[in-house]
């Protein structure tokens, strides 16, 4: 049983590491960003509301996010644990998550804090390419697909996320520093944080995450 949060700036590798963690531990991966992107694709009301914030690199209002995250956490597959990626992103969201967990008799085992310098983050974000169909993530320099522009996993087209252009990426990092970074202290005080160097490459980072998670399991 693992209940964990992946915390870290955009481009720290949360999505990539989450994919590895679910492969190993078979727990659901809950990405609020993915939920919003899916809603945008399907043209739902939630998608329309979220899109205006996302396209500027700003945070979607707390109330909207908390509702979709808690609804997802109530599903049966989360009874055996979960990995939260991109939620919470504000202290208010973290407080609401704490309330939700205690009402449901649950607690967090560990918060993984992925640390990566800003120059690396910008290069990772602007070079990122994602699969239109399955969401697998690549990088034009660090992790190129076998065939240019084509997903290794499912063969669909690779695209650049709308918010991975230079200006929006910069804003997302600034928003992280202002609104999400305070969560590092929040979870440090709760005694559940594991600081991990996310600049050391995919495999060593994954090994460090596993070591932190296994301490708690
Ligand atoms: P991500 O895929 O996690 O990088 O999220 C992409 C975008 O979705 C963010 O830049 C926000 O606009 C929005 N978003 C995702 N999760 C949250 C959250 N927990 N709080 C507010 N906005 C969010």
Boltz pocket constraint, residues with backbone or C-beta under 6 A from the ligand:
constraints:
  - pocket:
      binder: B
      contacts: [[A, 10], [A, 32], [A, 33], [A, 34], [A, 36], [A, 50], [A, 53], [A, 54], [A, 55], [A, 57], [A, 58], [A, 59], [A, 60], [A, 61], [A, 62], [A, 65], [A, 85], [A, 86], [A, 87], [A, 88], [A, 89], [A, 90], [A, 93], [A, 163], [A, 172]]
      max_distance: 6.0
